[in-house]
């Protein structure tokens, strides 16, 4: 389960990630394309935020379940950058809320 502290980074990054994902979902619903603009914004701001955050990945816990596996995927050393970036670049798969899941998972580790 996610336990997020409401910090300044949560108040700025979470609405930004939700906004990027909502724009992608709305555009897909109308059959439109953003030509990679939301992907570029997400890569520039969210990935830079993850780099600057500089925290170590969450230590592996012995919990089982989908939530723990999803969290591990988004907080792993390379997964925190690669998973949301590459899935957002794939057409139609990019409509999934990957930026939001990435920010939520990485806010939870702190």
C-alpha positions in Angstrom: 0.0 0.0 0.0 1.2 3.5 -0.8 2.0 5.8 2.1 2.7 9.2 0.6 3.9 12.1 2.7 2.5 15.4 1.4 5.8 17.2 0.7 6.5 20.1 -1.7 7.8 17.6 -4.3 4.5 15.6 -4.0 2.5 18.8 -4.5 4.4 19.7 -7.6 5.3 16.4 -9.3 2.1 14.4 -8.7 -0.3 16.9 -10.4 2.2 17.4 -13.2 2.3 13.6 -13.8 -1.5 13.2 -13.6 -1.9 16.1 -16.0 0.5 14.5 -18.6 -1.3 11.2 -18.3 -4.8 12.8 -18.6 -3.8 14.7 -21.7 -2.6 11.5 -23.3 -5.7 9.6 -22.4 -8.0 12.4 -23.6 -6.1 12.7 -26.9 -6.3 8.9 -27.5 -10.1 9.0 -26.8 -10.6 11.5 -29.6 -8.2 9.7 -31.9 -5.6 12.5 -31.8 -1.9 12.5 -31.3 0.4 14.8 -29.4 3.4 14.0 -31.6 5.5 13.1 -28.5 5.2 16.5 -26.8 3.8 15.0 -23.5 6.5 12.3 -23.7 9.3 14.8 -24.1 7.9 16.9 -21.2 7.7 13.8 -19.0 11.2 12.7 -19.8 12.6 16.2 -19.2 10.9 17.0 -16.0 10.0 13.7 -14.3 13.3 11.8 -15.2 15.4 14.8 -14.1 13.4 15.0 -10.9 14.2 11.3 -10.3 17.9 11.9 -11.0 18.0 14.9 -8.7 16.1 13.1 -6.0 19.1 10.7 -5.8 17.6 8.3 -3.2 18.6 4.6 -3.2 16.0 2.1 -4.4 13.7 0.6 -1.9 15.2 -2.4 -0.2 13.5 -5.6 -1.3 10.9 -6.6 1.2 9.4 -10.1 1.5 5.9 -8.9 0.8 4.1 -10.6 -2.1 1.5 -9.1 -4.3 0.9 -7.1 -7.4 1.5 -3.8 -5.6 4.9 -4.7 -4.3 6.0 -6.1 -7.7 4.8 -2.9 -9.5 6.6 -0.8 -6.9 9.8 -2.8 -7.5 9.5 -2.2 -11.2 9.2 1.5 -10.8 11.8 2.0 -8.1 14.5 -0.3 -9.4 17.8 1.4 -10.3 17.1 1.3 -14.1 13.4 0.7 -14.0 12.6 4.0 -12.5 13.7 5.7 -15.7 13.3 3.0 -18.4 9.9 1.6 -17.7 7.9 4.8 -17.8 10.0 6.3 -20.6 9.8 3.4 -23.0 6.2 2.6 -22.4 5.2 6.2 -23.0 6.9 6.1 -26.3 5.0 3.1 -27.6 1.8 4.2 -29.5 -1.4 3.5 -27.6 0.5 1.9 -24.7 1.6 5.4 -23.8 -2.0 6.2 -22.9 -1.5 4.1 -19.7 -0.8 6.3 -16.6 2.9 5.4 -16.4 4.1 8.9 -15.3 1.7 8.9 -12.4 2.6 5.4 -11.4 6.3 6.3 -11.5 5.9 9.4 -9.4 3.6 7.6 -6.9 6.0 4.7 -6.5 9.0 7.0 -6.1 7.3 9.3 -3.6 6.4 6.3 -1.5 10.1 5.3 -1.1 11.0 8.5 0.7 
